[in-house]
Amino acid sequence: MQITLLKTYAEEFSLSPFTEEDINEDEVDFTIFTAIQEGETDKFLIGFDLLIRVQRNNQFCTRYLAEFKSSEKITPELLDTNSFFHVNAPAIAYPFMRAFIATVLLNAGYEPPMLPAVNFQELYNIKRSSN
């Protein structure tokens, strides 16, 4: 199976006064999800929902997506069972999201946050063991 990254984009994002009391400054709260592109059996999405507290009591939220194309049909079963969709594809997309966040916040007058490196293999192993 050959996989190509087609594009990355922020579906939505906001910079607003801080409302989440559970997140410390420089702490990141994010989730990763996968989805099949509606009406396209050879495309899939990797998504990140992210919330980060930034200086001056603000928070930055985004839903960031990466669209991939496959040489083979993507089924829900393949998406759930193949580790590529949970480890490799997010690892490909994550640096694009990091660059987007850094650029937006820098241009808004904030210091860009140092988003942590993520071990997607470890996250996948935890997810598999909890199911």
Helices and strands as residue ranges (DSSP letters): E 3-17, E 28-36, E 43-54, E 58-70, H 76-81, G 83-85, H 88-107, H 120-130
